[in-house]
């Protein structure tokens, strides 16, 4: 499994670690100011099990978040 890291704006150490961990291939990272630009379906398609490959990932994520 993998996760997305969203460093707190202005926290240089968090921003550095997010870039480092992404470059190592361990996590994905995105700046908070760019979250709306993420194409969830294309960026996460490699991170979910194969049974989700033909599913709208944005709908799955929204449903899971709503259940929290």
C-alpha positions as CSV (number, residue, x, y, z in Angstrom):
1,X,0.0,0.0,0.0
2,X,1.0,3.6,-0.4
3,X,-0.2,6.9,1.0
4,X,-0.3,10.6,0.0
5,X,1.8,13.0,2.0
6,X,0.5,16.6,2.1
7,X,3.1,18.8,3.9
8,X,1.9,21.7,5.9
9,X,2.6,24.9,3.9
10,X,5.6,26.8,5.1
11,X,7.0,23.7,7.0
12,X,10.2,23.3,5.1
13,X,11.2,20.1,6.9
14,X,7.8,18.5,5.9
15,X,8.2,19.7,2.4
16,X,11.7,18.2,2.1
17,X,10.7,14.9,3.6
18,X,7.6,14.7,1.3
19,X,9.9,15.2,-1.7
20,X,12.5,12.8,-0.4
21,X,10.0,10.0,0.3
22,X,8.3,10.5,-3.1
23,X,11.7,10.3,-4.8
24,X,12.4,7.1,-3.0
25,X,9.1,5.7,-4.4
26,X,7.7,5.1,-0.9
27,X,4.8,7.6,-1.0
28,X,3.2,10.2,-3.2
29,X,3.3,13.8,-2.2
30,X,1.4,16.9,-3.3
31,X,1.5,20.4,-2.1
32,X,-1.7,21.5,-0.3
33,X,-2.1,24.3,-2.8
34,X,-2.2,21.7,-5.7
35,X,-4.6,19.1,-4.2
36,X,-7.5,20.2,-6.5
37,X,-5.3,19.6,-9.5
38,X,-4.8,15.9,-8.8
39,X,-6.5,13.6,-11.3
40,X,-7.3,10.9,-8.7
41,X,-8.2,8.2,-11.3
42,X,-4.9,8.4,-13.1
43,X,-2.6,9.1,-10.1
44,X,-4.0,6.3,-7.9
45,X,-4.7,3.6,-10.4
46,X,-1.3,1.9,-9.6
47,X,-1.9,2.0,-5.9
48,X,-5.1,0.1,-5.5
49,X,-5.7,-3.7,-5.8
50,X,-6.6,-4.9,-9.4
51,X,-10.3,-5.3,-8.6
52,X,-10.5,-1.5,-8.6
53,X,-8.8,-1.1,-12.0
54,X,-12.0,-0.4,-13.9
55,X,-13.7,1.6,-11.1
56,X,-14.1,5.3,-10.6
57,X,-11.5,5.8,-7.9
58,X,-12.8,9.3,-7.0
59,X,-16.2,7.8,-6.1
60,X,-14.6,5.1,-4.0
61,X,-12.5,7.6,-2.1
62,X,-15.5,9.9,-1.6
63,X,-17.6,7.0,-0.2
64,X,-14.8,5.9,2.2
65,X,-14.3,9.5,3.4
66,X,-18.0,9.9,3.9
67,X,-18.1,6.8,6.1
68,X,-15.5,8.2,8.5
